[in-house]
Amino acid sequence: MEIRLTEAEAIALAYHRAARGDAWSALVAAITDALIDLGEVERRAAQQGRLISRGYARCRTGTN
């Protein structure tokens, strides 16, 4: 019988194994990685927003 894990369960299992069974360390590592990823997404969104604003300010909307 094959056991299928959800994506979240597979990720949790990978963190748990990487932490050698220490559930607290696995949780902290997963949250740390998620916060790093979130920070990167926020940085990219802010950068994209600045680039879009510059395009409008210079009348470079692509519709000219």
C-alpha positions as CSV (number, residue, x, y, z in Angstrom):
1,M,0.0,0.0,0.0
2,E,1.3,3.4,-1.0
3,I,1.0,6.3,1.4
4,R,0.5,9.7,-0.3
5,L,1.3,12.8,1.6
6,T,0.0,16.3,0.9
7,E,2.6,18.8,-0.1
8,A,2.5,20.4,3.3
9,E,3.0,17.0,5.0
10,A,5.9,16.2,2.7
11,I,7.6,19.5,3.5
12,A,7.0,19.0,7.2
13,L,8.4,15.5,7.0
14,A,11.5,16.8,5.2
15,Y,12.1,19.5,7.9
16,H,11.5,16.9,10.7
17,R,14.0,14.5,9.1
18,A,16.6,17.4,8.6
19,A,16.2,18.2,12.3
20,R,16.8,14.6,13.2
21,G,13.4,14.2,14.7
22,D,13.5,17.4,16.8
23,A,10.0,18.8,16.2
24,W,10.8,22.2,17.7
25,S,13.9,22.7,15.6
26,A,12.0,21.6,12.5
27,L,9.2,24.1,13.2
28,V,11.7,26.9,13.8
29,A,13.6,26.1,10.6
30,A,10.4,26.0,8.5
31,I,9.2,29.3,9.9
32,T,12.6,30.9,9.4
33,D,12.7,29.8,5.8
34,A,9.1,31.0,5.2
35,L,9.9,34.4,6.7
36,I,13.0,34.7,4.5
37,D,10.9,33.8,1.4
38,L,8.2,36.3,2.4
39,G,10.8,39.0,2.8
40,E,12.2,38.3,-0.6
41,V,8.7,38.4,-2.2
42,E,8.0,41.7,-0.4
43,R,11.4,43.1,-1.7
44,R,10.6,42.1,-5.3
45,A,7.1,43.5,-5.1
46,A,8.4,46.8,-3.8
47,Q,11.1,46.9,-6.5
48,Q,8.5,46.1,-9.2
49,G,6.3,48.8,-7.9
50,R,9.1,51.4,-8.1
51,L,9.8,50.3,-11.7
52,I,6.1,50.6,-12.7
53,S,5.9,54.0,-11.1
54,R,9.0,55.2,-13.0
55,G,7.4,54.0,-16.2
56,Y,4.3,55.9,-15.7
57,A,6.2,59.0,-14.6
58,R,8.2,58.8,-17.9
59,C,5.1,58.1,-19.9
60,R,6.4,54.6,-20.8
61,T,3.3,52.6,-20.2
62,G,3.7,50.7,-23.4
63,T,0.5,52.2,-24.9
64,N,2.3,55.0,-26.9
